[in-house]
Amino acid sequence: MRVATSSIGKAYKGLAVTELAIRAGHVVLDLGCGTGADLAAFGEAVGRDGRVIGLDSDQDALREARDRTAGQPQVLLVEGDLHAIGLPDRSVDRVHTDRVLQHVADPGAVLGEARRVLRPGGRAAFAEPDWDTLIVDYPELPVTRAYTRFVTDRVVRNASIGRQLVRLATRAGFEIADVTPITAVWRDLRAADKVLGLKRVTSRAVAAGYLSARSADEYLDHLKSKPFFASMTLFIVTATT
């Protein structure tokens, strides 16, 4: 589900950078950096005297990130496990995650590692969706609720991580500075489908027994022929040490 390129992605990415309050000379750790969508902005913010560390387990994504940041020597890309960050205690000034904790095996452990490597006075921004807030307008509520339940049960590993962030970050030793909800609204089916994969996910929901084939066909036909509305909320939790 491609959230980063959608309206919700454009809305929250700049805000997350602002919330981090990165300064020249800082060391910034981007956990689950992927293809490096945020690394260039972080590199510009820390300047030549700072350092940006992008950590990810996907070699292909890291290769793309290296190409993307080739002109920024202050950006270092590392292959590794977010549950066991290979950095010393209190060695970074800022930590960032972007829709990563929804996929990891143990979000609490990753947050614990983030807390460990942050220096006193450090700051973190965790941006995660809550897929249980996904709503799609359809007259038959049991059908649209079944669709969302399938997403939260089967499609996304930690589907409700957005609402859990404050609790898990506090347990890891962070102090919560702010929580900002960002709600995406779609009124165009094609734009929503690029992010939500409505047709594809509905077919999977039928195969998994969450929807009947007939109800799924009627659902998709309605979405194509009637005024469309859907929304979902992502949360940015800003935390300090």
Summary of the structure (lengths in Angstrom):
residues: 241
radius of gyration: 19.1
end to end distance: 32.3
largest distance: 60.8
contacts: 820
relative contact order: 0.17
helix: 41%
strand: 27%
